[in-house]
């Protein structure tokens, strides 16, 4: 059996440890006290080894990311919670004339915009220096009014903001729109080409029929021209032969008249010869095919004879 002195010292030690533990617990805030209770529970009652648990903690940065709005509305200002007061205080410190752009994903058309801070305004970033976050170009700057479309708090919103960029960053700004236009033009050309090919294949039979019909017409016209040319050649050959025949007959008649004039030497004989030659010419007129030409030659011959024998 334990003595009274040992029991007394044990009781005093236990009470002292209890007072020390309570004093330590009272000096902690709610979060640290909660972590200590969990640690003690795991150390004395848990079957696993002691481990330090990291619980999620909401910081001021998390509060700003959650409650920040690119353009605040009146409804946002009416909220009087400490989170909204913190966001409003940070929002008022920004300079909302020009924007700073993040063009790291410009090829996919994703460009981020934010307002400028006080340090950036003093350095001239976004106004006298290119507004691209990763560009410090100061020459060839141009100001653009950008229709900024973004998603905020699950809502689609739009805002017209100013952005100053250099020439190289301006190409990045319009990269996706230019590519979409080129793709649209290429798609329209392919569609028009496909439609032309389809219409050509649909009307292929009709075109072949029209071509064959046109070829038949051309061949018929060619045959007609050839036939007409041959007929003209034959007629010209006949006219040449008739002219040669008439010239020969006229020559013979002249020789005969000359011979008769020399033999007879009288007017009566010459008149008879003239009448006989005239009758022969009439017979020759009836048998000749070229009437007008022969008539002109006969008239000239009559005039010649009348001049010789008045």
Buried (B, 14 or more C-beta within 10 A) or exposed (E): EEEEEEEEEEEEEEEEEEEEEEEEEEEEEEEEBEBEEBBEEBEEEEEEEEEEEEEEEEEEEEBBEEBBBBBBEEEBEEEEEEBBEBBBEBBEEBEEEBBBBBBEEBEEEEBBBBBBBEEBBEBEBBBEBBBBBEBEBEEEBEEEEBEBEEEEEEEEEEBEBBBBBBEEBBEBBEBBEEEEEEEEEEEEEEEEEEEEEEEEEEEEEEEEEEEEEEEEEEEEEEEEEEEEEEEEEEEEEEEEEBBEEBEEEBEEBEEEBEEBBEEEEEEEEBEEBBEBBBEEBEEBEEEBEBEEBBEEBBEEBBEEBEEEEE
